[in-house]
Amino acid sequence: MSEAIDGQIKAPVLIRVEPSVAKALVGELEALEGVTEAHFIYGPYDVYCIIDCPNYDALNDLVMYNIRGINGIKSTTTCYLAS
């Protein structure tokens, strides 16, 4: 588990999406409270974002109900930062 110095929990989220929505999804992610950045990428994942939450419950809610709720997202992998 990882906690930043300011008490916030930061984690990158790797996202696989439907090809037709990848670039448009970045804007939707950036609009979510708790998402500090989002980028379209090449490789096994299509998009990644960095999330910053006050606790693990907030992180879970953001990923499970907000990020995964966006139309076109096929899967997510959340990686807690080690340091």
N, CA, C and O of each residue as an XYZ file, in Angstrom:
332
protein
N       0.841     -1.175      0.000
C       0.000      0.000      0.000
C       0.884      1.236      0.000
O       2.027      1.211      0.457
N       0.340      2.282     -0.509
C       1.128      3.485     -0.673
C       0.361      4.692     -0.183
O      -0.821      4.857     -0.484
N       1.031      5.523      0.565
C       0.446      6.787      0.969
C       1.468      7.871      0.707
O       2.637      7.729      1.063
N       1.040      8.931      0.099
C       1.937     10.043     -0.177
C       2.182     10.823      1.098
O       1.469     10.644      2.086
N       3.171     11.675      1.085
C       3.527     12.469      2.247
C       2.361     13.316      2.730
O       2.200     13.515      3.934
N       1.551     13.813      1.817
C       0.420     14.655      2.196
C      -0.784     13.857      2.689
O      -1.836     14.438      2.954
N      -0.651     12.543      2.817
C      -1.733     11.701      3.313
C      -2.652     11.187      2.226
O      -3.540     10.379      2.498
N      -2.459     11.636      1.017
C      -3.275     11.174     -0.093
C      -2.721      9.858     -0.630
O      -1.521      9.600     -0.536
N      -3.582      9.043     -1.183
C      -3.180      7.798     -1.831
C      -3.158      8.053     -3.332
O      -4.158      8.468     -3.917
N      -2.015      7.802     -3.944
C      -1.855      8.022     -5.380
C      -1.633      6.680     -6.054
O      -0.928      5.813     -5.537
N      -2.247      6.528     -7.215
C      -2.098      5.272     -7.942
C      -2.314      5.504     -9.429
O      -3.236      6.219     -9.821
N      -1.461      4.898    -10.265
C      -1.756      4.901    -11.689
C      -2.794      3.829    -12.004
O      -2.811      2.766    -11.383
N      -3.643      4.116    -12.959
C      -4.643      3.148    -13.411
C      -4.409      2.934    -14.905
O      -4.465      3.879    -15.692
N      -4.149      1.695    -15.283
C      -3.942      1.315    -16.684
C      -5.281      0.833    -17.225
O      -5.954      0.021    -16.589
N      -5.671      1.329    -18.397
C      -7.030      1.114    -18.882
C      -7.020      0.587    -20.310
O      -6.314      1.107    -21.175
N      -7.816     -0.453    -20.542
C      -8.060     -0.959    -21.898
C      -9.441     -0.475    -22.308
O     -10.407     -0.577    -21.552
N      -9.513      0.058    -23.533
C     -10.776      0.630    -23.994
C     -11.117      0.154    -25.393
O     -10.275     -0.404    -26.097
N     -12.356      0.380    -25.788
C     -12.774      0.133    -27.171
C     -11.996      1.111    -28.052
O     -11.891      2.289    -27.708
N     -11.454      0.657    -29.167
C     -10.606      1.511    -30.005
C     -11.256      2.835    -30.423
O     -10.565      3.848    -30.533
N     -12.521      2.841    -30.647
C     -13.179      4.040    -31.163
C     -13.320      5.159    -30.126
O     -13.643      6.290    -30.489
N     -13.083      4.863    -28.846
C     -13.301      5.881    -27.812
C     -12.042      6.293    -27.071
O     -12.116      7.138    -26.178
N     -10.899      5.734    -27.405
C      -9.682      5.922    -26.613
C      -9.317      7.385    -26.394
O      -9.119      7.806    -25.254
N      -9.228      8.153    -27.450
C      -8.792      9.541    -27.301
C      -9.846     10.395    -26.607
O      -9.494     11.269    -25.814
N     -11.118     10.171    -26.881
C     -12.191     10.938    -26.247
C     -12.287     10.638    -24.757
O     -12.696     11.491    -23.969
N     -11.914      9.438    -24.381
C     -11.997      9.026    -22.980
C     -11.073      9.818    -22.075
O     -11.375     10.001    -20.896
N      -9.967     10.286    -22.596
C      -9.011     11.042    -21.791
C      -9.688     12.258    -21.164
O      -9.487     12.526    -19.979
N     -10.476     12.987    -21.923
C     -11.182     14.154    -21.402
C     -12.192     13.787    -20.333
O     -12.342     14.503    -19.343
N     -12.889     12.670    -20.530
C     -13.860     12.216    -19.524
C     -13.152     11.876    -18.214
O     -13.641     12.209    -17.134
N     -12.012     11.218    -18.312
C     -11.256     10.863    -17.106
C     -10.762     12.113    -16.389
O     -10.872     12.212    -15.167
N     -10.222     13.063    -17.138
C      -9.690     14.288    -16.527
C     -10.766     15.087    -15.803
O     -10.457     15.853    -14.890
N     -12.012     14.918    -16.196
C     -13.111     15.646    -15.567
C     -13.532     15.043    -14.226
O     -14.258     15.682    -13.464
N     -13.089     13.825    -13.933
C     -13.467     13.166    -12.681
C     -12.664     13.723    -11.505
O     -11.448     13.891    -11.595
N     -13.352     14.004    -10.416
C     -12.656     14.439     -9.201
C     -11.787     13.295     -8.702
O     -12.259     12.167     -8.563
N     -10.534     13.578     -8.435
C      -9.589     12.556     -7.991
C      -8.628     12.109     -9.077
O      -7.593     11.513     -8.781
N      -8.960     12.393    -10.341
C      -8.044     12.078    -11.442
C      -7.189     13.316    -11.681
O      -7.701     14.380    -12.029
N      -5.875     13.164    -11.489
C      -4.982     14.322    -11.621
C      -4.380     14.454    -13.011
O      -3.969     15.547    -13.403
N      -4.320     13.361    -13.762
C      -3.863     13.420    -15.152
C      -4.323     12.172    -15.876
O      -4.560     11.134    -15.257
N      -4.447     12.276    -17.188
C      -4.845     11.142    -18.027
C      -4.188     11.306    -19.393
O      -4.044     12.419    -19.899
N      -3.788     10.168    -19.984
C      -3.077     10.213    -21.264
C      -3.438      9.016    -22.130
O      -3.640      7.911    -21.627
N      -3.517      9.244    -23.423
C      -3.638      8.183    -24.421
C      -2.240      7.617    -24.621
O      -1.287      8.381    -24.774
N      -2.094      6.291    -24.623
C      -0.782      5.665    -24.757
C      -0.836      4.526    -25.780
O      -1.918      4.078    -26.161
N       0.321      4.069    -26.216
C       0.424      2.911    -27.100
C       0.988      1.747    -26.296
O       1.793      1.949    -25.387
N       0.571      0.533    -26.627
C       1.064     -0.652    -25.946
C      -0.100     -1.535    -25.537
O      -1.178     -1.453    -26.127
N       0.105     -2.382    -24.531
C      -0.962     -3.299    -24.137
C      -2.161     -2.585    -23.497
O      -3.254     -3.147    -23.429
N      -1.957     -1.357    -23.033
C      -3.044     -0.543    -22.498
C      -3.240      0.646    -23.425
O      -2.331      1.022    -24.165
N      -4.423      1.234    -23.383
C      -4.760      2.327    -24.297
C      -4.685      3.699    -23.639
O      -4.357      4.690    -24.290
N      -4.988      3.748    -22.364
C      -5.050      5.004    -21.616
C      -4.500      4.727    -20.224
O      -4.664      3.629    -19.693
N      -3.853      5.720    -19.638
C      -3.545      5.612    -18.215
C      -3.924      6.918    -17.553
O      -3.931      7.979    -18.177
N      -4.241      6.816    -16.269
C      -4.503      8.024    -15.501
C      -3.865      7.870    -14.126
O      -3.603      6.759    -13.665
N      -3.625      8.993    -13.491
C      -3.127      9.019    -12.123
C      -4.279      9.488    -11.243
O      -4.903     10.514    -11.514
N      -4.552      8.731    -10.194
C      -5.608      9.131     -9.272
C      -4.996      9.483     -7.922
O      -3.948      8.961     -7.544
N      -5.662     10.367     -7.211
C      -5.185     10.897     -5.940
C      -6.402     10.975     -5.026
O      -7.286     11.807     -5.233
N      -6.449     10.109     -4.014
C      -7.631      9.991     -3.158
C      -7.239     10.093     -1.687
O      -6.105      9.774     -1.331
N      -8.162     10.535     -0.823
C      -7.840     10.694      0.593
C      -7.726      9.375      1.358
O      -7.085      9.327      2.407
N      -8.342      8.300      0.843
C      -8.306      7.007      1.541
C      -8.648      5.892      0.553
O      -9.007      6.152     -0.595
N      -8.530      4.644      1.017
C      -8.749      3.507      0.128
C     -10.207      3.358     -0.282
O     -10.484      2.887     -1.386
N     -11.142      3.745      0.574
C     -12.555      3.684      0.197
C     -12.840      4.626     -0.964
O     -13.553      4.265     -1.900
N     -12.286      5.832     -0.904
C     -12.474      6.806     -1.988
C     -11.821      6.307     -3.271
O     -12.383      6.470     -4.355
N     -10.639      5.700     -3.160
C      -9.959      5.142     -4.323
C     -10.807      4.043     -4.950
O     -10.989      4.011     -6.167
N     -11.320      3.151     -4.127
C     -12.165      2.065     -4.617
C     -13.403      2.612     -5.327
O     -13.747      2.156     -6.418
N     -14.070      3.584     -4.713
C     -15.268      4.162     -5.320
C     -14.950      4.823     -6.656
O     -15.696      4.665     -7.623
N     -13.841      5.565     -6.714
C     -13.458      6.250     -7.949
C     -13.230      5.247     -9.077
O     -13.722      5.438    -10.189
N     -12.488      4.185     -8.795
C     -12.186      3.196     -9.838
C     -13.414      2.356    -10.175
O     -13.761      2.216    -11.348
N     -14.068      1.803     -9.177
C     -15.161      0.862     -9.410
C     -16.414      1.504     -9.989
O     -17.062      0.922    -10.859
N     -16.759      2.688     -9.519
C     -18.045      3.270     -9.893
C     -17.936      4.426    -10.880
O     -18.874      4.671    -11.638
N     -16.824      5.134    -10.887
C     -16.703      6.265    -11.804
C     -15.899      5.907    -13.046
O     -16.388      6.051    -14.166
N     -14.674      5.443    -12.853
C     -13.834      5.128    -14.013
C     -14.409      3.943    -14.785
O     -14.582      4.023    -16.001
N     -14.706      2.851    -14.094
C     -15.236      1.671    -14.793
C     -16.641      1.910    -15.337
O     -17.118      1.139    -16.170
N     -17.300      2.951    -14.885
C     -18.640      3.264    -15.367
C     -18.651      4.033    -16.678
O     -19.716      4.236    -17.262
N     -17.496      4.460    -17.147
C     -17.424      5.212    -18.406
C     -17.614      4.248    -19.579
O     -16.969      3.202    -19.659
N     -18.503      4.623    -20.471
C     -18.798      3.796    -21.636
C     -17.548      3.602    -22.493
O     -16.857      4.568    -22.817
N     -17.263      2.362    -22.855
C     -16.126      2.048    -23.714
C     -14.932      1.469    -22.977
O     -14.001      0.972    -23.610
N     -14.939      1.524    -21.642
C     -13.830      0.934    -20.882
C     -14.048     -0.567    -20.776
O     -15.104     -1.024    -20.339
N     -13.037     -1.330    -21.179
C     -13.115     -2.790    -21.140
C     -12.534     -3.355    -19.848
O     -13.077     -4.311    -19.294
N     -11.425     -2.770    -19.358
C     -10.818     -3.267    -18.117
C      -9.884     -2.215    -17.540
O      -9.417     -1.319    -18.243
N      -9.623     -2.343    -16.243
C      -8.680     -1.448    -15.571
C      -7.734     -2.268    -14.706
O      -8.087     -3.340    -14.215
N      -6.532     -1.745    -14.530
C      -5.560     -2.314    -13.599
C      -5.032     -1.166    -12.761
O      -4.397     -0.250    -13.284
N      -5.292     -1.211    -11.466
C      -4.843     -0.166    -10.563
C      -3.556     -0.615     -9.893
O      -3.481     -1.730     -9.375
N      -2.542      0.243     -9.899
C      -1.228     -0.087     -9.347
C      -0.927      0.873     -8.207
O      -0.723      2.063     -8.446
N      -0.896      0.388     -6.990
C      -0.523      1.242     -5.867
C       0.967      1.582     -5.968
O       1.788      0.709     -6.247
N       1.304      2.820     -5.746
C       2.713      3.229     -5.810
C       3.473      2.698     -4.585
O       2.978      2.776     -3.461
N       4.658      2.168     -4.811
C       5.457      1.602     -3.727
C       6.113      2.684     -2.888
O       6.345      2.482     -1.696
N       6.413      3.814     -3.478
C       7.017      4.906     -2.718
C       6.768      6.225     -3.409
O       7.201      7.269     -2.921
